[in-house]
């Protein structure tokens, strides 16, 4: 029992101190736009989390969520910049 408690504490501590993997090209205009626009409601996932096709779908889903909340977060130009960034760095 004591070993399980120690293991649980180690895993909890380790999980709390882990830093997320930095996104590619962090100082680029595209990465900044991605962080600023897509990070309004949630933490931004690493681009390798999805394929490009999945990112396209996720962008549509997020846009619908934003519209339901009465928000328009992206211009068509911004959407294109973000999708191109995700395409370059997706899995």
N, C-alpha and C positions, 0 to 999 in steps of 0.2 A: 504494500500500500504506500509506504514511504517513497519507494522508487517511482511509482506512478505519479505521486504528487510532485516530486522533484522534476521528473520529465515534463509534466504539464507546465510547471513554472518556467522551465528552460524554453519550451516551445512558445509559450505566451510572450516571454520577454524577447525572444528572437523575432517573433512576428511583429511585435510593436516597434522594434528598432530597425526593421528592414526598410530600405529606401526603394521607392519605385524605380524601375529602369527608366533612365532619361529617354525622352523622345529624340528621334534623329533631327539633325540640323536645328538645334534648339534656339539659335538666335536668328534664324531665317524669318522672313516676313510670313511665309506660309505656316511655319510652326507656331509663331506668335498668334496668328489669326486663329489657328486650330485651338490653341490653349484658351484664348480669350473668348471665343464664341462657343466652343463646345464644352468649355469648363464652367459656364454660367450655372448650370443645373447639377453637374456631377463631375467627378474626377475624369480627366481625359485618359482613355485607354491608349496603350502603345499601339501604333499603327499595325504592327505584326499580329495583333490580336485577331484580325479578320482578313479575309481575302478582299480584293478590290470590289468584287461583286457584292460581298456582304456589306462593305462600307457604303456602297451606293444605296442598298436597301436601308441600312441604318440611318443614313442621311434623310431619306424620305420619311421614315418613322419619326425621327426627331423633329423634323419640320412640322409634321401633323400634330405632334404633342405641343409644340410651341404655339401653333395657330389656335389649338383648343384653349390654350391659356391666354389667348389674345395677344401673343407676341409674334413679331416677325424678326428673327434674329439675323438672317443672312440675306444679302443681296445675291443676285444670280452670279455676279462676278466673284464674290467671296466664296460662294458655294463651289464654283469652279476651281478656285485656288486651293481650297481645302481638299477637294476630291483629287486633284492632281497630286498634292502632297501625299495623301493616303495611298494613291496608286503607286507612287514611287517607293513607298516604304511598307506596303502591305505584304502579307505572306503569300 
